[in-house]
């Protein structure tokens, strides 16, 4: 009984929060049709040359209420990684992306889904300019998704970068 009540309350909260967030400025319905399209939109919206503002409203539209982004690579000061809201991520990256340019591209993917839940391990490469031959970083984004109200939502994105002692897997 308690589990059923909790599930009903969660569904009611998600329904009201999600439905109220479905059509913000910058929203593109095609971005959220499948796990593939939402991941492609995530990479597309954060990528661009120096001097080009990103469409942060489009970015926010990809995420469920309460979603989190978390870099999990060890920090130089030894502190624990901090979870970011989509708005925190925007504030943290907006100026750097605008000043320096930033292109992130998916180069491999492993995805699994069950019902309304999907998980994507998305291997990426980042560059300052689209034509740069050598990436400045490589890593894996672990992206958790849910389908609700006829569309896909990003719940979390956790990522780690390749570094000495932490190479990308062969597969």
Secondary structure by P-SEA (a helix, b strand, c coil): caaaaaaaaaaaaaaaaaaaacccccccccccccaaaaaaaaaaaaccccccccaaaaaaaacccbbbbbbcccccccccbbbbcaaaaaaacaaaaaabbbbbbbccccccccccbbbbbcccccccccccccccbbbbbbbbbbbcccccccccccccccccccccccc
